[in-house]
Amino acid sequence: MEYDVVLKKKVLKGLRKLPLWVQKKLGLLVVDLKDNGPEQPGRQNYSKLSSEEYHCHLGKSWVPCWRHRKKTIVIEVYYVGSREKAPY
């Protein structure tokens, strides 16, 4: 099954400010989310934040957070940024 990955408006606005290597890793994560779904156990420091929310590390101090409501094909990336400011 292929999932639809949606980046929140705030994430899209902040992408330009992220280092290029973080942007590239996020692109790879988006491809993996589309192909394999919200659970990404092979990712660095991947964990479930709740029954619908997940996160992993793109580097030592950069994290994306996403949510997936059960019985839907939409995955929403709602945060990408520094680990210190992450909303979990």
C-alpha positions in Angstrom: 0.0 0.0 0.0 1.2 3.5 -0.8 0.7 6.2 1.7 0.1 10.0 1.1 2.7 12.0 3.0 1.7 15.6 3.8 4.1 18.2 5.2 2.4 20.9 7.4 2.7 24.5 6.2 5.0 25.3 9.1 7.3 22.5 8.1 7.5 23.7 4.5 8.3 27.2 5.7 11.1 26.1 7.9 12.7 23.7 5.5 14.8 26.4 3.9 16.5 27.2 7.2 17.6 23.6 7.8 21.0 22.4 6.7 21.1 20.8 3.3 22.0 17.4 4.6 19.0 17.4 7.0 16.7 18.3 4.0 18.1 15.4 2.0 17.6 13.0 4.9 14.0 14.2 5.3 13.4 13.6 1.6 14.6 10.0 2.1 12.3 9.6 5.1 9.3 10.9 3.1 10.0 8.3 0.4 10.2 5.6 3.1 7.0 6.8 4.7 5.2 6.7 1.4 6.4 3.2 0.6 6.5 1.5 4.0 4.0 3.4 6.2 4.4 5.3 9.5 6.4 2.6 11.4 10.1 3.0 10.7 11.9 0.7 13.1 15.1 0.8 11.1 15.5 4.6 11.6 18.0 6.1 14.1 16.3 6.5 17.5 12.8 5.7 16.1 10.0 5.6 18.6 6.3 5.8 19.0 5.3 8.9 20.9 1.7 7.8 21.2 -0.6 5.4 19.3 -0.7 7.9 16.4 2.6 9.8 16.7 6.2 8.9 15.8 9.6 10.4 15.6 13.2 9.5 14.7 16.6 11.3 14.5 18.0 12.6 11.2 21.2 13.4 13.0 22.5 14.1 16.5 20.2 17.1 17.1 17.6 17.0 14.3 14.2 15.2 14.5 11.1 14.9 12.4 7.7 14.1 14.0 4.8 12.6 12.1 1.3 11.2 12.9 -0.9 8.6 11.2 -4.5 8.1 12.1 -5.5 4.4 11.9 -7.6 3.3 8.9 -6.3 6.2 6.8 -3.5 6.4 4.2 -2.4 9.9 5.2 0.8 10.5 7.1 1.3 14.1 8.4 4.7 15.4 9.1 4.0 18.1 11.7 7.5 19.0 12.9 11.1 19.0 11.6 13.7 20.8 13.6 16.0 20.7 16.5 15.6 18.0 19.1 15.5 20.6 21.9 12.4 22.3 20.5 10.5 19.2 19.5 6.9 19.1 20.7 7.0 15.8 22.6 
